[in-house]
Amino acid sequence: MELQRRPRRLRANETIRSMVRENHIRIENLIYPMFVMAGEKKKVEISSMPGVYNFSLDEFILALREVVELGIPAVLLFGIPESKDSVGSGAYHDQGIVQQAVRLAKQHYPDLYVITDVCLCEYTDHGHCGLIENGQVMNDPTLELLAKTALSQARAGADMVAPSDMMDGRVAAIREMLDNEGFSHIPIMAYSAKFASGFYGPFREAAGSTPQFGDRRTYQMDSANGNEAMLETDLDIEEGADMIIVKPALSYGDIIYRTKERYGVPLAAYNVSGEYSMVKAAAAKGWIDEKRIVLEALVSMKRAGADLLITYHALDVARWLREER
């Protein structure tokens, strides 16, 4: 019997493969997470994340030059304050480390799109994302502080705020605060499907945000639950979220797919620290082809439905894509 359909005909060489390729990673899809800290002339490599650094503000501005020159359109900022307290006051102080970083970034690179993470965990001495009472993370009292954090970041010049705390009702509280204070134009990119994950370990070293007791499973989602992710996304969109994040990404392609199919809203996949570190460690051993693995992983997120890719690989990816032009 003669075969009428031969898919291999369209795989014969790179020219035809590239012509019929369904999904593409583009530099404009990338969001680069960066960490800023107090002090001067500090560029401290994170031991579990080779190639990723904690920057003092002067070094942060120098690092932004490469981000901009590579054409990466956006950064996502996290702050490591000089001191912490039980209420995370550094998160919403007008002179907080992220607020200072935003002002500097917009002063030097006004066209760079600056997104700020909205959470308390990096700023609390207990490492949790909300206020603590009798050993419990309190939901509703935390909302006002999250809203204050988003407002202070918007006042500093942030283009978008991204609440990552997983408190119920945080999007509504932030939207109301921003609207009431004249920032109705600032979009919210919500970490709606954020799972309690072992893939976050290296980030906690970077941000110094490991909980001092317990863990975050009472507010981040169980990794076994897909329907719950849809519920969380439903609620965030109803409350005013403009974009959705699925985090982690590599093991959650089904959640990315379901979210995009169901809601059709702009969606970002967060290729988290543990995913980055595993690739870097294996590449350092010579066990894998780093470039090939990274691009394959990221295109899988695009194939699942992600529009944007939040990734620590962004600088390398931008370089690789430029080389291929």
BAFI-3210 file (N, C-alpha, C; in Angstrom, 3 decimals, decimal comma, padded with zeros to 6 digits):
// residues 325
n [1|2|3|4|5|6|7|8|9|10|11|12|13|14|15|16|17|18|19|20|21|22|23|24|25|26|27|28|29|30|31|32|33|34|35|36|37|38|39|40|41|42|43|44|45|46|47|48|49|50|51|52|53|54|55|56|57|58|59|60|61|62|63|64|65|66|67|68|69|70|71|72|73|74|75|76|77|78|79|80|81|82|83|84|85|86|87|88|89|90|91|92|93|94|95|96|97|98|99|100|101|102|103|104|105|106|107|108|109|110|111|112|113|114|115|116|117|118|119|120|121|122|123|124|125|126|127|128|129|130|131|132|133|134|135|136|137|138|139|140|141|142|143|144|145|146|147|148|149|150|151|152|153|154|155|156|157|158|159|160|161|162|163|164|165|166|167|168|169|170|171|172|173|174|175|176|177|178|179|180|181|182|183|184|185|186|187|188|189|190|191|192|193|194|195|196|197|198|199|200|201|202|203|204|205|206|207|208|209|210|211|212|213|214|215|216|217|218|219|220|221|222|223|224|225|226|227|228|229|230|231|232|233|234|235|236|237|238|239|240|241|242|243|244|245|246|247|248|249|250|251|252|253|254|255|256|257|258|259|260|261|262|263|264|265|266|267|268|269|270|271|272|273|274|275|276|277|278|279|280|281|282|283|284|285|286|287|288|289|290|291|292|293|294|295|296|297|298|299|300|301|302|303|304|305|306|307|308|309|310|311|312|313|314|315|316|317|318|319|320|321|322|323|324|325]
n.u [000,841|000,634|001,916|000,128|000,255|003,011|004,553|007,248|008,237|008,140|010,143|012,634|014,894|016,510|015,507|012,864|011,792|011,862|010,136|007,611|007,279|005,449|005,371|007,087|009,860|010,380|012,324|010,812|008,959|010,023|010,498|012,560|013,563|014,822|017,003|017,262|019,213|020,187|022,983|026,259|028,130|027,818|027,558|026,381|026,720|024,268|024,530|023,215|022,148|023,726|025,059|023,041|022,260|022,332|021,840|023,249|021,927|023,447|024,872|022,766|021,675|023,763|023,621|021,170|021,685|022,621|020,335|018,544|019,976|019,958|017,379|015,364|012,172|011,067|011,367|011,135|010,885|012,408|012,930|015,522|015,546|017,320|016,773|014,422|011,031|008,198|005,941|006,603|007,408|009,203|008,301|006,295|007,210|007,932|010,549|011,540|013,546|012,800|011,158|012,998|014,623|012,844|012,426|015,000|015,381|013,378|014,224|016,697|016,142|013,549|011,772|011,865|009,937|008,685|007,988|006,650|007,042|004,556|004,493|004,998|006,893|009,692|010,288|009,508|010,367|009,725|009,358|007,015|004,169|002,247|000,625|001,177|-000,595|-000,968|000,540|-000,553|-001,038|-002,536|-005,277|-007,159|-006,278|-003,838|-004,341|-004,618|-001,980|-000,741|-002,058|-001,182|001,503|001,472|000,469|002,520|004,556|003,494|003,352|006,054|006,648|006,237|005,263|003,536|001,954|002,489|000,953|001,961|001,357|-000,793|-002,995|-006,465|-008,603|-006,785|-006,314|-008,623|-008,437|-006,079|-006,736|-008,824|-007,503|-005,534|-007,193|-008,650|-006,678|-005,833|-004,529|-005,668|-004,880|-002,831|-001,898|-002,664|-000,820|-001,501|-000,318|-001,941|-002,280|-000,453|001,627|002,399|005,602|008,485|010,281|011,030|013,228|015,978|015,308|014,519|016,892|018,059|016,361|016,247|014,024|013,036|010,590|010,416|009,122|006,989|005,372|004,368|001,988|-000,575|-001,534|-000,431|-001,081|-001,954|000,050|-001,187|-003,619|-005,677|-008,222|-008,640|-006,826|-008,114|-010,308|-009,007|-008,007|-010,375|-011,455|-009,499|-009,603|-012,241|-011,936|-010,386|-007,899|-005,537|-003,709|-002,423|-000,436|001,140|002,721|004,962|006,384|007,465|006,629|003,941|002,492|-000,015|-001,701|-001,124|-002,091|-004,859|-005,671|-005,226|-006,897|-009,386|-009,774|-008,476|-007,027|-004,144|-001,208|001,358|004,100|005,951|009,129|010,740|013,131|014,235|013,906|015,581|018,048|018,459|018,925|021,243|023,023|023,192|024,184|026,664|027,966|028,282|026,349|024,118|022,987|022,961|021,812|020,063|018,322|017,197|015,850|014,080|012,539|011,357|009,922|008,065|006,408|005,344|004,004|002,079|000,488|001,354|001,895|003,858|007,160|008,550|011,702|014,871|016,749|016,723|018,642|020,602|018,949|018,083|020,526|021,132|019,000|019,495|021,879|020,990|019,717]
n.v [-001,208|002,159|004,978|007,909|010,149|011,746|012,873|013,349|014,643|017,335|017,727|017,665|019,395|022,173|024,547|024,065|023,030|025,224|026,893|025,748|025,664|025,654|027,010|029,675|031,096|034,341|037,310|039,396|038,083|037,678|038,013|039,243|038,202|040,013|040,734|043,056|044,874|046,457|048,755|049,344|048,881|046,114|042,931|040,066|036,750|034,222|031,275|028,870|029,435|029,802|032,536|034,297|037,148|039,061|042,451|045,543|048,904|050,571|048,701|047,332|049,154|049,206|046,545|046,558|047,755|045,796|044,193|045,914|046,454|043,944|043,782|042,805|043,190|043,622|043,645|041,871|042,755|041,987|042,502|042,767|043,699|045,981|045,552|043,541|043,045|042,150|042,885|043,383|045,947|047,136|046,505|048,244|050,787|054,097|054,602|052,110|049,269|048,175|050,192|052,269|051,111|050,943|053,685|054,441|052,739|053,648|056,238|055,964|054,199|054,735|053,460|050,808|048,149|047,900|045,627|044,849|042,669|041,842|041,229|040,042|038,348|038,558|040,585|040,182|039,149|036,614|035,275|034,592|035,185|036,859|038,601|037,463|035,720|034,196|032,063|031,605|032,366|035,269|036,141|038,350|040,723|041,049|041,974|044,783|045,641|044,513|045,881|048,477|048,105|047,628|050,118|051,882|051,033|051,593|054,374|054,900|054,436|052,012|049,931|047,805|045,688|042,738|040,576|038,034|036,589|034,898|035,310|035,235|037,335|039,343|040,551|042,062|043,882|045,254|046,294|048,033|049,853|050,957|052,087|053,973|055,744|056,991|055,394|053,776|052,945|051,161|047,883|044,581|041,735|038,691|036,189|033,659|030,859|029,536|027,247|025,313|024,429|022,356|023,382|025,959|026,370|027,493|030,207|031,061|031,146|033,235|035,415|035,377|034,343|032,108|030,421|030,853|029,158|026,335|026,006|027,084|025,952|026,410|028,504|028,635|026,593|023,072|020,827|018,772|019,585|020,559|021,585|023,372|025,336|026,477|027,599|029,524|031,180|031,999|033,576|035,606|036,871|037,799|039,654|041,575|041,057|041,481|039,981|036,611|034,445|031,300|029,209|026,883|026,289|024,216|021,631|021,969|022,168|021,294|022,890|025,420|025,051|024,480|026,845|028,804|027,866|027,994|030,655|032,523|034,834|037,070|035,289|034,308|032,151|031,069|030,249|028,777|029,185|026,677|025,094|026,399|026,068|023,281|022,764|024,297|022,987|020,381|021,014|022,075|019,784|018,623|016,952|017,574|019,419|022,661|024,970|023,770|022,341|024,386|025,998|024,126|023,535|026,047|026,495|024,514|025,568|027,728|026,261|025,044|027,182|029,581|033,087|034,829|034,572|034,195|034,130|033,076|032,458|034,408|036,321|034,687|033,376|035,515|036,262|033,929|033,875|036,183|035,507|033,682|035,117]
n.w [000,000|-000,919|000,746|001,384|002,970|004,197|006,732|007,160|004,973|005,415|007,183|006,207|006,048|007,735|006,738|005,739|008,062|009,787|008,444|008,771|011,453|014,452|016,934|018,523|020,236|021,193|021,590|022,567|024,105|026,570|030,093|032,545|035,674|038,455|041,235|043,823|046,228|049,333|049,774|048,252|045,230|045,044|043,801|044,017|043,483|043,353|044,998|044,397|041,979|039,386|037,603|038,196|040,137|043,218|043,257|044,234|044,107|042,376|040,880|039,791|037,931|036,099|035,232|033,991|031,578|029,779|029,619|028,318|025,948|024,759|024,009|025,613|026,864|029,416|032,998|036,107|039,372|042,490|045,969|048,442|051,578|053,825|056,475|058,357|059,519|061,605|060,242|057,663|056,734|054,979|052,473|051,655|052,098|051,053|050,392|050,042|048,972|046,463|045,483|045,198|043,241|041,101|040,504|039,698|037,482|035,699|035,362|034,031|031,946|030,461|028,708|029,313|030,501|033,643|036,073|039,225|041,942|044,247|047,462|050,854|051,873|051,481|053,153|055,733|059,048|059,724|057,391|056,069|053,870|054,813|057,574|060,925|063,411|066,432|065,478|062,995|059,526|058,668|056,704|055,850|057,322|056,082|053,540|053,300|053,625|051,420|049,386|049,970|049,399|046,607|045,788|046,606|044,955|042,438|042,628|042,617|040,020|038,737|036,036|036,020|038,427|040,380|042,221|044,409|046,635|047,320|049,001|049,745|047,925|047,343|044,835|044,330|046,475|045,858|043,332|043,989|045,676|043,933|041,960|043,434|044,118|041,848|039,979|038,032|035,582|035,833|035,242|036,593|037,098|038,006|040,188|039,828|039,591|041,598|042,910|045,847|045,989|045,465|043,718|044,280|045,883|045,347|044,859|047,370|048,718|047,296|047,859|050,569|051,931|053,239|055,136|058,670|060,302|059,919|056,707|053,378|052,644|053,476|052,069|049,442|046,525|046,479|044,723|043,401|042,481|039,917|039,204|041,247|040,595|038,442|039,745|041,379|039,362|038,136|040,238|040,493|037,984|038,031|040,058|038,896|037,671|035,064|033,688|033,877|035,865|035,724|037,939|039,349|035,990|034,311|035,092|034,927|032,589|031,842|033,360|032,368|029,761|030,224|031,465|029,488|027,427|028,647|029,537|027,877|028,367|028,497|029,312|031,502|031,879|034,589|034,686|037,004|039,773|040,652|038,411|036,646|038,003|037,995|035,291|034,884|036,632|035,565|033,040|033,713|034,459|032,056|031,116|029,632|026,732|027,164|025,848|024,008|025,678|027,285|025,386|024,373|026,634|027,131|024,756|025,022|026,944|025,583|023,620|025,165|025,718|026,830|026,701|027,527|028,956|031,967|033,017|034,316|032,526|030,619|029,619|028,374|026,514|024,920|023,796|022,319|020,500|019,065|017,835|015,997|014,073]
ca.u [000,000|001,433|001,584|-000,265|000,682|004,368|004,943|008,690|008,582|008,293|011,226|013,820|016,038|016,162|014,726|011,444|011,354|011,602|008,985|006,342|007,320|004,181|005,555|008,376|010,283|010,873|012,881|009,741|008,175|010,796|010,517|013,750|013,480|016,059|017,000|017,978|019,461|020,821|024,440|026,905|029,151|027,588|027,017|026,614|026,142|023,482|025,298|022,400|021,652|024,878|024,721|021,998|022,907|021,722|022,513|022,992|021,260|024,391|025,161|021,505|021,573|024,737|023,116|020,029|022,156|022,630|018,945|017,984|020,690|019,530|016,004|014,400|011,281|010,519|011,984|010,291|011,787|012,286|013,804|016,065|015,717|018,435|016,282|013,083|010,245|007,075|004,862|007,108|007,236|010,042|007,610|005,415|007,839|008,196|011,976|011,917|014,564|012,184|010,696|014,187|015,049|011,906|012,701|016,249|015,174|012,591|015,041|017,738|015,583|012,105|010,962|011,876|008,690|009,084|006,949|007,077|006,423|003,846|004,417|005,653|007,787|011,095|010,422|009,114|011,393|009,288|009,443|005,721|003,652|001,192|000,759|001,076|-001,287|-001,058|001,163|-001,297|-000,951|-003,844|-005,601|-007,757|-005,423|-002,700|-004,742|-004,332|-000,548|-000,445|-002,555|-000,255|002,739|001,227|000,332|003,831|005,315|002,918|003,791|007,471|006,760|006,063|004,311|002,594|002,193|002,262|000,790|002,367|001,183|-001,856|-004,065|-007,775|-009,093|-005,714|-006,443|-009,671|-007,932|-005,097|-007,433|-009,561|-006,543|-004,951|-008,225|-009,010|-005,546|-005,469|-003,686|-006,532|-004,220|-001,789|-002,433|-002,288|-000,475|-001,684|000,128|-003,214|-002,036|000,857|001,589|003,420|006,477|009,893|011,098|011,326|014,332|017,026|014,779|014,472|018,251|018,279|015,560|016,277|012,614|012,608|009,792|011,095|008,364|005,967|005,615|003,373|000,941|-001,915|-002,001|-000,117|-001,925|-001,470|000,479|-002,034|-004,941|-005,854|-009,490|-008,468|-006,143|-009,125|-011,068|-008,192|-007,945|-011,714|-011,601|-008,611|-010,126|-013,432|-011,508|-009,737|-006,581|-005,413|-002,893|-002,340|000,811|001,181|004,021|006,015|005,963|007,942|005,798|002,562|002,013|-001,461|-002,365|-000,979|-003,016|-006,244|-005,921|-005,318|-008,082|-010,618|-009,942|-007,982|-006,374|-002,684|-000,744|002,809|004,617|007,136|010,169|011,219|014,540|014,661|013,973|016,810|019,230|018,659|019,543|022,602|023,849|023,436|025,039|028,010|028,525|028,410|025,360|023,096|023,251|022,179|021,016|018,977|017,360|016,477|014,912|013,027|011,643|010,583|008,948|006,974|005,501|004,611|003,106|000,963|-000,409|001,905|002,236|005,082|008,022|009,357|012,767|016,224|017,552|016,364|019,806|021,154|018,000|018,140|021,778|021,011|018,068|020,169|022,888|020,319|019,121]
ca.v [000,000|003,367|006,001|009,179|011,221|011,534|014,060|013,580|015,530|018,695|017,732|017,265|020,241|023,237|025,581|023,724|022,877|026,560|027,484|025,180|025,604|026,153|027,882|030,357|031,947|035,623|038,130|040,216|037,247|037,422|038,869|038,839|038,492|040,550|040,935|044,264|044,905|047,675|048,802|049,870|048,061|044,717|042,040|038,821|035,615|033,302|030,041|027,811|029,920|030,385|033,546|035,180|037,940|040,127|043,679|046,847|049,743|051,037|047,559|047,038|050,023|048,716|045,288|046,852|048,142|044,609|043,807|046,807|046,263|042,677|043,923|042,221|044,339|043,793|043,002|041,638|043,107|041,485|043,276|042,238|044,919|046,023|044,950|042,960|043,084|041,210|043,352|043,585|047,361|047,501|046,242|049,354|052,068|054,845|054,491|050,699|048,946|048,028|051,514|052,980|050,475|051,343|055,069|054,466|052,089|054,518|057,417|055,635|053,459|054,984|052,565|049,462|047,873|047,466|044,914|044,663|041,609|042,339|040,202|040,453|037,320|038,990|041,718|039,794|038,388|035,222|034,676|034,268|036,192|037,619|038,863|036,262|035,829|032,882|031,050|031,437|033,446|035,901|036,554|039,672|041,837|041,179|042,586|046,218|045,840|044,190|047,002|049,578|047,784|047,881|051,556|052,527|050,675|052,370|055,767|054,966|054,389|050,666|049,827|046,714|045,045|041,296|039,974|036,630|036,137|033,892|035,602|035,385|038,700|040,353|041,292|043,070|044,923|046,047|047,039|049,125|050,844|051,646|052,907|055,096|056,669|057,556|054,484|052,786|052,509|050,175|046,522|043,588|040,397|037,927|034,808|033,015|029,431|029,416|026,003|025,037|023,636|022,160|024,054|027,329|026,407|028,481|031,571|031,413|031,571|034,541|036,455|035,238|034,331|030,815|030,584|030,495|028,060|025,805|026,194|027,945|025,123|026,862|029,534|028,206|025,445|021,703|020,558|017,738|020,125|021,339|022,324|024,491|026,395|027,168|028,409|030,686|032,060|032,592|034,623|036,723|037,604|038,518|040,753|042,610|040,726|041,692|038,879|035,488|033,688|029,924|029,031|026,777|026,101|023,030|020,468|022,417|022,467|021,051|024,054|026,482|024,748|024,635|028,257|029,536|027,411|028,376|032,095|033,293|036,074|036,984|034,335|034,170|030,969|031,414|029,216|029,185|029,040|025,281|024,641|027,007|025,506|021,907|022,832|024,794|021,961|019,302|021,544|022,207|018,432|018,149|015,898|018,024|020,591|023,679|025,782|022,967|022,016|025,605|026,396|023,097|023,723|027,274|026,358|023,672|026,466|028,431|025,287|024,821|028,335|030,791|034,215|035,424|033,642|034,777|033,130|033,492|032,205|035,410|036,910|033,686|033,142|036,675|036,165|032,842|034,260|037,171|034,798|032,921|036,015]
ca.w [000,000|-001,014|001,737|000,801|003,869|004,688|007,494|007,109|003,858|005,948|008,176|005,447|006,368|008,672|006,069|005,744|009,461|010,342|007,754|009,249|012,918|014,989|018,093|018,501|021,347|020,690|022,660|023,148|025,015|027,783|031,281|033,295|037,111|039,011|042,681|044,234|047,666|049,847|049,720|047,058|044,574|045,395|042,792|044,734|042,765|044,171|044,846|043,789|040,688|038,688|036,599|038,725|041,176|043,993|042,863|044,844|043,110|041,358|040,008|039,103|036,759|035,125|034,677|033,112|030,246|028,919|029,403|027,304|024,687|024,177|023,551|026,555|027,077|030,757|034,158|037,283|040,457|043,861|046,832|049,692|052,380|054,766|057,721|058,248|060,744|061,607|059,368|056,307|056,408|053,845|051,211|051,279|052,408|049,823|050,094|050,037|047,982|045,139|045,058|044,721|041,992|040,044|040,126|038,954|036,189|034,823|035,081|033,072|030,808|030,589|027,879|029,883|031,220|034,985|036,816|040,608|042,724|045,431|048,505|052,089|052,414|051,499|054,064|057,090|059,762|059,832|056,064|055,471|052,937|055,460|059,005|061,762|064,692|067,080|064,636|061,752|058,547|058,641|055,339|055,620|057,759|055,171|052,274|053,301|053,436|050,020|048,589|050,207|048,674|045,188|045,593|046,721|043,753|041,335|042,819|042,259|038,565|038,186|034,929|036,316|039,718|040,273|043,549|044,433|048,016|047,368|049,947|049,112|047,811|047,206|043,579|044,534|047,377|045,120|042,277|044,616|046,148|042,784|041,314|044,299|044,253|040,553|039,207|037,374|034,346|036,140|035,192|037,595|036,625|039,232|040,340|040,178|039,784|042,236|043,668|046,860|045,135|045,792|042,718|044,686|046,837|045,090|045,022|048,789|049,045|046,676|048,502|052,021|052,316|053,763|056,353|059,911|060,887|059,022|055,280|052,752|052,054|053,843|051,127|048,079|046,176|046,411|043,352|042,798|042,173|038,710|039,242|042,174|039,845|037,651|040,691|041,736|038,204|038,059|041,244|040,205|036,827|038,502|040,919|038,113|037,115|033,624|033,192|034,804|035,910|036,215|038,585|038,344|034,607|033,611|035,439|034,998|031,248|031,766|033,944|031,369|028,661|030,662|031,738|028,229|026,710|029,348|029,767|026,741|028,779|028,425|030,327|031,655|032,564|035,380|034,671|038,320|040,140|040,685|037,020|036,143|038,652|037,536|033,969|035,050|037,274|034,608|031,977|034,256|034,468|030,692|030,891|028,681|025,902|027,873|024,937|023,440|026,747|027,687|024,331|024,296|027,782|026,968|023,667|025,530|027,648|024,522|022,990|026,090|025,687|027,438|025,841|028,053|029,673|033,038|033,120|034,654|031,326|029,610|028,968|027,461|025,424|024,029|023,033|021,360|019,445|018,228|017,031|014,949|013,086]
c.u [000,872|000,951|001,272|000,200|002,054|004,826|006,431|009,100|008,841|009,317|012,580|015,056|015,561|015,321|013,243|010,936|011,017|010,383|007,659|006,288|006,106|004,356|006,971|008,609|010,853|011,374|011,785|008,803|008,781|010,591|011,655|013,595|014,841|015,886|017,834|018,089|020,150|022,341|024,949|027,951|029,045|026,927|027,322|025,934|025,428|024,040|024,517|021,829|022,806|024,437|023,620|022,558|021,911|022,521|022,219|022,495|022,203|024,732|023,921|021,371|022,570|024,235|021,958|020,469|022,137|021,219|018,338|018,651|020,297|018,089|014,975|013,481|010,912|011,361|010,937|011,183|011,383|013,298|014,269|016,380|016,906|018,046|014,849|012,366|009,015|005,961|005,351|007,073|008,095|009,366|006,839|005,950|008,182|009,666|012,457|012,863|013,975|011,724|011,876|014,647|014,144|012,226|013,977|016,081|014,432|013,350|016,043|017,190|014,057|011,232|010,981|010,607|009,035|007,882|007,475|006,300|005,802|003,693|005,141|006,791|009,249|011,354|010,055|010,208|011,002|009,232|008,132|005,180|002,542|001,492|000,500|000,341|-001,484|-000,551|000,473|-001,086|-002,358|-004,128|-006,030|-006,908|-004,225|-003,064|-004,416|-002,857|-000,121|-000,882|-001,644|001,061|002,581|001,138|001,689|004,688|004,808|003,352|005,255|007,679|006,626|005,009|003,237|002,954|001,763|002,163|001,047|002,059|000,205|-002,826|-005,382|-008,169|-008,036|-005,860|-007,487|-009,180|-006,947|-005,781|-008,168|-008,621|-005,957|-005,972|-008,552|-007,913|-005,045|-004,577|-004,511|-005,909|-003,171|-002,393|-001,901|-002,018|-000,450|-001,045|-001,105|-003,038|-000,619|000,810|002,687|004,372|007,883|010,821|011,499|012,582|015,400|016,545|014,824|015,855|018,478|017,596|015,613|014,894|012,122|011,794|010,545|010,348|007,336|006,368|004,466|002,186|-000,461|-002,406|-001,577|-000,808|-001,191|-001,148|-000,364|-003,335|-004,956|-007,123|-009,402|-007,752|-007,126|-009,978|-010,297|-008,140|-009,278|-011,832|-010,745|-009,102|-011,365|-013,038|-010,723|-008,349|-006,599|-004,624|-002,768|-000,957|000,517|002,603|003,991|005,456|006,266|007,087|004,307|002,023|000,522|-002,239|-002,274|-002,005|-004,464|-006,593|-006,119|-006,580|-009,367|-010,839|-009,462|-007,306|-004,861|-002,130|000,775|003,121|005,887|008,046|011,052|012,655|015,025|014,785|015,262|018,035|019,494|019,353|020,999|023,524|024,184|024,349|026,486|028,728|028,762|027,408|024,325|023,645|022,372|021,268|019,819|017,896|016,536|015,436|013,775|012,026|010,759|009,556|007,806|005,948|004,684|003,598|001,879|000,013|000,127|002,206|003,591|005,829|008,845|010,460|014,108|017,192|017,451|017,577|020,412|020,245|018,040|019,413|021,668|020,106|018,694|021,195|022,249|019,745|020,008]
c.v [001,252|004,388|007,319|010,362|010,889|012,800|014,374|014,496|016,955|018,772|017,562|018,095|021,412|024,317|025,270|023,539|024,236|027,208|027,001|025,094|026,306|027,177|028,437|031,087|033,207|036,450|038,943|039,415|037,190|038,474|038,360|039,194|038,975|040,844|042,164|044,299|046,208|047,583|049,394|048,887|046,592|043,985|040,628|037,667|034,692|031,906|028,932|028,206|030,577|031,353|034,496|035,856|038,755|041,396|044,810|047,766|050,229|049,921|047,150|047,875|049,603|047,436|045,526|047,221|046,949|044,140|044,613|046,586|044,968|042,726|043,257|043,342|044,623|043,083|042,865|041,780|042,500|042,223|042,510|043,439|044,820|045,407|044,466|043,108|042,207|041,603|043,694|045,022|047,822|047,302|047,457|050,717|052,785|054,812|053,045|050,388|048,785|049,378|052,353|052,424|050,875|052,756|055,164|053,875|052,996|055,800|057,134|054,991|053,591|054,045|051,121|049,260|047,228|046,892|044,671|043,533|042,214|041,192|040,725|039,532|037,744|040,024|041,375|038,974|036,927|034,519|034,286|035,468|037,042|037,851|037,581|036,584|034,429|031,761|030,797|032,638|033,995|036,469|038,023|040,827|042,072|041,982|044,068|046,480|045,514|045,329|048,227|049,364|048,094|049,381|052,254|052,230|051,447|053,833|055,944|054,902|053,017|050,684|048,781|046,151|043,583|040,677|038,474|035,933|034,990|034,075|035,734|036,857|039,745|041,168|042,397|044,211|045,836|046,901|048,240|050,237|051,634|052,577|054,146|056,151|057,189|056,689|053,387|052,251|051,426|048,766|045,634|042,261|039,483|036,546|034,014|031,540|029,264|028,249|025,968|024,013|023,518|022,856|025,473|027,466|027,450|029,928|031,983|031,750|032,983|035,658|036,397|035,124|032,958|031,014|030,101|029,415|027,597|025,927|027,018|027,163|025,537|027,970|029,264|026,867|024,116|021,369|019,500|018,297|021,009|022,163|023,530|025,656|027,174|028,066|029,673|031,690|032,757|033,797|035,838|037,542|038,406|039,755|041,829|042,306|040,885|040,579|037,838|034,860|032,270|029,677|027,814|026,504|024,709|021,799|020,785|022,848|022,262|022,247|025,246|026,276|025,001|026,105|029,029|029,154|027,947|029,882|032,966|034,596|035,953|036,196|034,272|032,875|031,394|030,190|029,448|028,758|027,597|024,688|025,149|026,283|024,071|021,884|023,269|023,734|020,836|019,760|021,667|020,864|017,887|017,080|016,279|019,164|021,713|024,468|024,989|022,673|023,240|025,979|025,393|023,264|024,942|027,157|025,435|024,516|027,285|027,489|025,023|026,005|029,613|031,851|034,792|034,400|034,420|033,767|033,766|033,222|033,345|035,993|035,947|033,482|034,292|036,655|035,093|033,230|035,301|036,517|034,093|033,804|036,147]
c.w [000,000|000,010|001,052|001,648|004,428|005,436|007,408|005,957|004,345|007,073|007,517|005,760|007,225|008,016|006,125|007,166|010,074|009,703|008,311|010,775|013,506|016,105|018,112|019,818|020,737|021,872|023,338|024,054|026,413|028,857|032,160|034,772|037,626|040,501|043,023|045,754|048,050|049,709|048,427|046,557|044,980|044,224|043,282|044,000|043,740|043,943|044,154|042,434|039,923|037,597|037,011|039,976|041,993|043,704|043,839|043,740|042,020|040,375|039,209|037,835|035,687|034,455|033,724|031,702|029,295|028,619|028,260|025,952|023,988|023,671|024,427|027,026|028,525|031,802|035,252|038,496|041,794|044,720|048,051|050,569|053,325|056,096|057,512|059,572|060,583|060,654|057,960|055,846|055,236|052,508|050,734|051,678|051,096|049,422|050,213|048,885|046,584|044,618|044,527|043,376|040,832|039,567|039,282|037,558|035,226|034,469|033,971|031,799|030,821|029,769|028,367|030,708|032,559|035,727|038,225|041,269|043,980|046,417|049,730|052,501|052,460|052,589|055,514|057,747|059,957|058,470|055,422|054,690|053,534|056,928|059,803|063,058|065,246|066,170|063,313|060,827|058,342|057,252|055,255|056,142|056,835|053,927|052,214|053,040|052,011|049,105|048,751|049,452|047,190|044,903|045,654|045,501|042,533|041,428|042,422|040,749|037,952|037,088|035,191|037,682|039,631|041,665|043,530|045,747|048,197|048,531|049,169|049,088|047,568|045,931|043,723|045,407|046,659|044,053|042,858|045,055|044,976|042,127|042,128|044,378|042,909|039,691|038,536|036,093|034,588|036,119|036,315|036,890|037,844|039,140|040,780|040,471|040,306|043,212|044,735|046,250|045,693|044,822|043,118|045,544|046,555|045,225|046,485|049,312|048,525|047,454|050,018|052,607|052,792|055,030|057,597|060,691|059,863|057,559|054,702|052,188|052,472|052,922|049,686|047,800|046,212|044,958|042,654|042,226|040,934|038,724|040,167|041,491|038,989|038,547|041,054|040,582|037,976|038,984|040,909|039,010|037,219|039,310|040,169|037,594|035,605|032,950|034,284|034,716|036,384|036,708|039,495|036,936|034,074|033,877|035,425|033,630|031,100|032,318|032,992|030,260|029,065|030,883|030,445|027,463|027,334|029,372|028,608|027,091|028,578|029,612|030,311|032,381|033,303|035,452|035,904|038,600|040,116|039,296|036,371|036,698|038,216|036,178|034,091|035,647|036,311|033,477|032,450|034,306|033,057|030,325|029,841|027,838|026,443|026,944|024,419|024,476|027,122|026,637|024,190|025,434|027,586|025,849|024,091|026,275|026,650|023,869|023,864|026,134|026,293|026,383|026,221|028,887|030,694|033,327|033,459|033,507|030,313|028,887|027,959|026,258|024,429|023,185|021,952|020,190|018,513|017,305|015,836|013,858|011,843]
res [m|e|l|q|r|r|p|r|r|l|r|a|n|e|t|i|r|s|m|v|r|e|n|h|i|r|i|e|n|l|i|y|p|m|f|v|m|a|g|e|k|k|k|v|e|i|s|s|m|p|g|v|y|n|f|s|l|d|e|f|i|l|a|l|r|e|v|v|e|l|g|i|p|a|v|l|l|f|g|i|p|e|s|k|d|s|v|g|s|g|a|y|h|d|q|g|i|v|q|q|a|v|r|l|a|k|q|h|y|p|d|l|y|v|i|t|d|v|c|l|c|e|y|t|d|h|g|h|c|g|l|i|e|n|g|q|v|m|n|d|p|t|l|e|l|l|a|k|t|a|l|s|q|a|r|a|g|a|d|m|v|a|p|s|d|m|m|d|g|r|v|a|a|i|r|e|m|l|d|n|e|g|f|s|h|i|p|i|m|a|y|s|a|k|f|a|s|g|f|y|g|p|f|r|e|a|a|g|s|t|p|q|f|g|d|r|r|t|y|q|m|d|s|a|n|g|n|e|a|m|l|e|t|d|l|d|i|e|e|g|a|d|m|i|i|v|k|p|a|l|s|y|g|d|i|i|y|r|t|k|e|r|y|g|v|p|l|a|a|y|n|v|s|g|e|y|s|m|v|k|a|a|a|a|k|g|w|i|d|e|k|r|i|v|l|e|a|l|v|s|m|k|r|a|g|a|d|l|l|i|t|y|h|a|l|d|v|a|r|w|l|r|e|e|r]
***
